[in-house]
């Protein structure tokens, strides 16, 4: 009986994630998406969230972020000074964002669910100081979307945070936008937007200028202290393990140390998909089916 209840809760959480919002993946893509595997923990976050379950959020609900928007020019100046360090080449040490690099996306980490990166403290001390004074900022980076680039439709894996974007140097053009659950927002210099990154979203820059923003994960406010404690624990013990370096002075988390081996398997899968899509999908679904059967047999 306990096993049946657990399976039912997992299925219910997966279905909720799939049908949540106006935009959704095709059903079979959803089955293999990382948001399906994260559905039970994310359903918990949605259930006990203090903020409404909606694509975009109000700045007024996150007053602690005011120093970021008020000091955006200081932050912009440091970001522009280190543009040569903002990169997208290290695909094999960044499990969270590796697929974006092939589409032009670049980044420079400031902090990741822990202390600031050593390289960030050295190269942009004012920004790291401002971020250190806002405990709800769990992760932060400078992110560049070059002219002509587009990021695919996707959900981010973890619902324990709300995404914050602050325009630093943007095209100030409606052709440079992010679309969250079917609703578009165009970045502007000195202006911020907050959204739930676990809704399906994509970004594109059809202007002639690169877009540079401050990109932060803000801890999702929870209704109860014990629910917030669960969010803290997961962030500290799981999300922190996905830390990725800017250079050799920065720490690499356990997930990303392992990802270089996973990436080799992924490269084999890409070659197989290019050569024979039928065999690729047959192997893929056999693996997923084996995982499900294994879980049910526990």
Secondary structure, DSSP 8 states (H G I E B T S, - for coil): -HHHHHHHHHHHHHHHHHHSSS----HHHHHHSHHHHTHHHHHHHHHTBSS-SSSEE-GGG-GGGHHHHHTHHHHHHHHHHTGGG-B---GGG-TTTHHHHTTTEEEEEEEESSSB-HHHHHH-HHHHHHHHT-TTEEEEEEEEE-TT-EEEEE--S-TTEEEEEEEEE---STTEEEEETTEEEE--TT-EEEE-TTS-EEEEE-SSS-EEEEEEEEE--BSSHHHHHHHHHHHHHTGGGG---SSTTS---HHHHHHHHHHHHHHHHHHHHHH-HHHHHHHHHHHHHHHHHHHHT-
